């Protein structure tokens, strides 16, 4: 946590985000894919259609 805080404070974290964005977001897209493929997300995607009380009409 101290390392992450130091990177935020010295601008390293922000520069990495900017560099990733300039390169077409390969790291961010990989993080999003990894999150989407997580078992809890896969299970949630299967369960949500069974939940009649969830209103997904504005998606």
C-alpha positions, -999 to 999 in steps of 0.1 A, spaced: 0 0 0 28 24 7 43 18 -27 9 25 -44 5 57 -23 40 68 -32 32 63 -69 0 83 -66 18 111 -48 47 113 -72 26 111 -103 39 77 -115 4 62 -113 -12 90 -134 15 89 -159 10 51 -164 -27 57 -170 -20 84 -195 6 63 -213 -18 33 -214 -45 55 -228 -21 69 -255 -12 34 -264 -48 23 -270 -55 11 -235 -40 -24 -236 -36 -27 -199 -70 -13 -190 -87 -36 -216 -68 -66 -202 -80 -57 -166 -116 -54 -179 -114 -87 -197 -99 -104 -166 -127 -89 -144 -154 -100 -169 -141 -135 -170 -140 -138 -132 -163 -167 -121 -185 -143 -100 -192 -123 -131 -199 -153 -152 -224 -166 -126 -240 -132 -122 -246 -130 -159 -264 -163 -157 -284 -154 -127 -295 -118 -136 -320 -129 -163 -338 -151 -136 -343 -121 -113 -377 -107 -124 -374 -78 -100 -344 -63 -118 -354 -37 -143 -327 -36 -170 -348 -16 -195 -325 14 -193 -294 -5 -203 
